[in-house]
Amino acid sequence: MPRGDVACWSVDLAGFQLDQSARLMAISRMDCRDIPLGFAHPSDAHALALMSRDLIETGLGWMYRTERIAKLIGDPAAVALVARDSPRAAGFAVMTFGDERAHLVLLAVRSTHQRRGIARRMIEWLLRTAVVAGIASIHVELRADNRPAYALYRALGFGETLRVPGYYRGRETAVRMILLLRAPQVAAQTWRPPMPGKR
């Protein structure tokens, strides 16, 4: 049934079991706004670590294991955001915050939920958070061959700063990108008049 300009379909299971293709069709018709965003809980750490392994770190070795994700979730200088298609996580993003710089560490959306605007919603939520926190710039790295991610970041205003060959385990090139939210604060140098007799 149409809702506004977006078609939203609900599936009445009524004792019937959907096969995989029907499930994928139901998901593809779902409005991404029906998938709520919320903070990750420590109990999410293992599922998010598996998503990182399978969707982000494929072919590079698994660095963001359960313990590391749990540490990020509990870090007061980080935000771990989850898009929930209950009870499962459809996507997640982790951003760390410094005094003026934020770093988008991880971003992933399950293949069944991609191209529904979920990644964009998570990034936009984090951008708003960064603005409120007074962050001057947001930084991200991605594989050079990840064209969909590159296009998404460009659409959101990120610019490429440089490419780093061998950044990923000495095998793959990384693209570094930045989004400027405001001018960074520069400490003003104190001016003192020259002392007589000194050059």
RAJODA-V426460 format. One record per residue. SS is DSSP state (2 for helix, 1 for strand, 0 for the rest). Layout:
SS + SS
This chain:
0 + 1 + 1 + 0 + 0 + 1 + 1 + 0 + 0 + 0 + 0 + 0 + 0 + 0 + 0 + 0 + 0 + 0 + 0 + 2 + 2 + 2 + 2 + 2 + 2 + 2 + 2 + 2 + 0 + 0 + 0 + 2 + 2 + 2 + 0 + 1 + 1 + 1 + 1 + 0 + 0 + 2 + 2 + 2 + 2 + 2 + 2 + 2 + 2 + 2 + 2 + 2 + 2 + 2 + 2 + 2 + 0 + 0 + 0 + 0 + 0 + 0 + 0 + 0 + 0 + 2 + 2 + 2 + 2 + 2 + 2 + 2 + 2 + 2 + 0 + 0 + 0 + 1 + 1 + 1 + 1 + 1 + 1 + 1 + 1 + 0 + 0 + 1 + 1 + 1 + 1 + 1 + 1 + 1 + 1 + 1 + 1 + 0 + 0 + 0 + 1 + 1 + 1 + 1 + 1 + 1 + 1 + 1 + 1 + 0 + 2 + 2 + 2 + 0 + 0 + 0 + 0 + 2 + 2 + 2 + 2 + 2 + 2 + 2 + 2 + 2 + 2 + 2 + 2 + 2 + 2 + 2 + 0 + 0 + 0 + 0 + 1 + 1 + 1 + 1 + 1 + 1 + 1 + 0 + 0 + 0 + 2 + 2 + 2 + 2 + 2 + 2 + 2 + 2 + 2 + 0 + 0 + 0 + 1 + 1 + 1 + 1 + 1 + 1 + 1 + 1 + 1 + 1 + 0 + 0 + 0 + 1 + 1 + 1 + 1 + 1 + 1 + 1 + 1 + 1 + 0 + 0 + 0 + 0 + 0 + 0 + 0 + 0 + 0 + 0 + 0 + 0 + 0 + 0 + 0 + 0 + 0 + 0 + 0
